Amino acid sequence: MIQEHTIGEWVELLSSKEPTPGGGGASALGGALGVSLGMMVANLTSGKKRYADVEEEVGRCLEELQVLQQELLGLADRDAEVFAPLAAAYRMPGETKEERERKEQATQALLSEAAHVPFEIMKKAAKSLEILDFLEQKGSRMAASDVGVAASFIRSALTGAVMNVWINTRSMTDREKADAINQKARALLADGVARADRIYENVAGKLCQKTTGQGEV
């Protein structure tokens, strides 16, 4: 379980030759880090007079981001859980016709779920970006850079997770099902990347403007 390890322990596992954790788990963790930064921005905004008119909305953002944070951490673990048996299936012997048939049957039974988990990571990342979009516009000005960093992390979660969708769908023999998953993933990717880039550029534009003084945090 990801929450049972220190950061150093998990990174060491990630860098090893073990099949898990891998890119899917790393994508989920990156998304969780981005969401956590969003939570920080919401916390810095909440309770400040300057932002009193959005206090209720910011509170909802914080609640939703907290749920997304836990869901992404859970998906990091789930990605390892579904990939471990798939990796074992790929290592099955395939010398004889019977062995190849058993191997193919075993892998096909697992590929769909292995593609589903990173697709769920993409969905959570896309939802997170919707909330960041609001925080970029209405959140604490002094935490603007953190919104930009959050968008960058969550963008990486999207672009990373989709690789783990595609590497599994490409091996599925049910091409109709694979194509349906790929189509949905491409739509999430295009919309999410565009939103993340817009948030990032908005923040970058604000940070690069000359300022004459400091405002309230």
Buried (B, 14 or more C-beta within 10 A) or exposed (E): EBEEEEEEEBBEBBEEEEBBBBBBBBBBBBBBBBBBBBBBBBBBBBEBEEBEEBEEBBBEBBEBBBEBBEBBBBBBBBBBEBBBBBBEBBEBEBEEEEEEEBBBEBBBEBBBBBBBBBBBBBBBBBBBBEBBBBBBEBBBBBBBBBBBBBBBBBBBBBBBBBEBBBBBBEBBEEEEBBEEBBEBBEEBBEBBBEBBEBBBEBBEEBEEEEEEEEEEE
